[in-house]
Amino acid sequence: MINLHVINKKEFFPIILILILALSRLIPHPPNFTPVVSVAIMSGYLFKNIYLSFATLLVSMILADAFIGFYENMLFVYLSLLLIAYFFYKIAEKINLKNLFFFSILGSVIFYLISNFGFWYFGNLYEKNFNGLMECYFLAIPFFKNTVLSTVVFTYAALIADHFYKKKMFN
């Protein structure tokens, strides 16, 4: 697990960065234009300890959701974010400015598929069959565009901020 005495100064900036990203959900924004997927990507990328990555991700999301309000499909949202964080933790060394665009889209697709499945599963808007699930996915496409765009914007901003922080502090 996480021993707070072992967290070194290299990990404080990533923790703060993830908290800022997650709490920025509280600022008024267009539908689904949030840093949620970026939080998952960057927590997987920034930490050498997967448990610290998960803990930072979960704490930051729970804090923001405490203000926004909790919702029925939170389990699916959180599971998708943990899966994204784990995936990007495993490929962290491959993440750079050149391929971050593709990875942002990939993270957004994972989030879209899992979170909308939860919306369909727990919601009452769609029939509980394959056609209802496909209708849910289809009607969520307009929101998906904002998810992709915000993920690209916030993930690049976070990666660049981390780069400049490391350059200033550790060079």
C-alpha positions in Angstrom: 0.0 0.0 0.0 1.0 3.6 0.3 3.3 4.8 3.0 3.0 8.6 3.2 6.5 8.8 4.7 8.0 7.4 1.5 6.4 9.9 -0.9 9.3 12.0 -2.1 9.4 15.5 -3.5 9.3 14.2 -7.1 5.8 12.9 -6.3 4.3 16.0 -4.8 4.0 17.9 -8.1 2.2 15.0 -9.8 -0.2 14.7 -6.8 -1.0 18.4 -6.9 -1.3 18.3 -10.7 -3.9 15.5 -10.6 -5.8 17.2 -7.8 -6.0 20.4 -9.8 -7.1 18.6 -12.9 -9.9 16.7 -11.1 -11.0 19.7 -9.1 -11.2 21.8 -12.3 -14.4 19.8 -13.0 -16.0 22.2 -10.5 -15.5 25.1 -13.0 -18.5 25.7 -15.4 -17.8 23.8 -18.6 -19.6 22.5 -21.7 -21.1 19.0 -21.3 -18.3 16.4 -21.0 -15.5 18.9 -21.5 -13.7 17.9 -18.3 -10.2 16.6 -17.5 -11.6 13.2 -16.2 -9.8 11.0 -18.7 -6.7 13.2 -18.5 -6.6 12.6 -14.8 -6.6 8.8 -15.4 -4.0 9.0 -18.2 -1.7 11.3 -16.2 -2.0 9.5 -12.9 -0.9 6.3 -14.8 1.9 8.1 -16.5 3.2 10.3 -13.6 3.6 7.8 -10.8 6.1 4.9 -10.4 3.8 3.3 -7.8 0.5 2.1 -9.2 -1.1 2.3 -5.7 -0.2 5.9 -5.4 -1.6 6.5 -8.9 -4.9 4.8 -8.0 -5.1 6.6 -4.6 -4.5 10.0 -6.1 -7.0 9.4 -8.9 -9.7 8.1 -6.5 -9.2 10.8 -3.9 -9.3 13.6 -6.5 -12.4 12.2 -8.2 -14.2 11.6 -4.9 -13.4 15.1 -3.7 -14.8 16.6 -6.9 -17.8 14.3 -6.9 -18.6 15.3 -3.3 -19.1 18.8 -4.6 -20.8 18.0 -7.9 -23.0 15.2 -6.5 -22.8 11.4 -6.7 -24.5 9.5 -9.4 -25.8 6.1 -10.3 -23.1 4.9 -12.7 -20.1 6.1 -10.6 -18.9 2.5 -10.3 -18.5 2.3 -14.1 -16.9 5.8 -14.4 -14.4 4.9 -11.6 -13.7 1.5 -13.1 -13.0 3.0 -16.5 -10.7 5.5 -15.0 -8.8 2.9 -13.0 -8.5 0.8 -16.1 -7.2 3.7 -18.1 -4.7 4.6 -15.3 -3.5 1.0 -15.1 -3.1 0.8 -18.9 -1.1 4.1 -19.1 1.0 3.0 -16.1 2.0 0.0 -18.0 3.0 1.9 -21.1 4.2 5.1 -19.4 7.6 5.0 -21.1 6.0 5.1 -24.5 4.1 8.4 -23.8 5.5 11.5 -25.4 4.3 14.6 -27.2 4.2 12.8 -30.6 1.9 9.9 -29.6 -0.1 11.6 -26.8 -2.9 12.6 -29.3 -3.5 8.9 -30.2 -3.3 7.9 -26.5 -5.8 10.7 -25.6 -8.3 9.3 -28.1 -7.7 5.7 -26.9 -8.3 6.7 -23.3 -11.5 8.6 -24.3 -12.8 5.5 -26.2 -12.2 3.3 -23.2 -14.0 5.8 -21.0 -16.9 6.2 -23.5 -17.5 2.5 -23.8 -17.4 1.7 -20.1 -19.2 4.7 -18.7 -22.0 4.6 -21.3 -22.4 0.9 -20.6 -23.0 1.9 -16.9 -25.4 4.7 -18.0 -27.4 2.1 -20.0 -27.2 -0.5 -17.3 -28.4 1.7 -14.4 -30.6 4.1 -16.4 -34.2 3.9 -17.4 -33.9 5.7 -20.8 -33.0 2.6 -22.9 -34.3 -0.9 -23.2 -32.2 -3.5 -21.5 -31.2 -5.3 -24.7 -28.6 -5.0 -27.4 -30.6 -2.4 -29.3 -31.0 -0.3 -26.2 -27.2 -0.4 -25.6 -26.4 0.6 -29.2 -29.0 3.5 -28.9 -27.2 4.6 -25.8 -23.8 4.6 -27.5 -25.2 6.3 -30.5 -26.9 9.1 -28.6 -23.7 9.7 -26.6 -21.6 10.5 -29.6 -22.1 14.3 -29.3 -20.8 14.1 -25.8 -17.9 11.9 -26.9 -16.5 14.8 -29.1 -16.1 17.0 -26.1 -14.5 14.2 -24.1 -11.9 13.7 -26.8 -11.2 17.4 -27.2 -10.9 18.0 -23.5 -8.8 14.9 -23.0 -6.3 16.1 -25.7 -6.2 19.7 -24.3 -5.8 18.7 -20.6 -3.4 15.8 -21.2 -1.1 17.9 -23.3 -1.3 20.8 -20.8 -0.5 18.4 -17.9 2.4 16.6 -19.8 3.9 20.0 -20.7 3.5 21.3 -17.1 5.2 18.1 -15.8 8.0 18.5 -18.3 8.8 22.1 -17.3 8.5 21.2 -13.6 11.0 18.4 -14.0 13.3 20.5 -16.1 13.3 23.4 -13.6 13.5 21.2 -10.4 15.8 18.4 -11.4 18.2 19.8 -13.9 
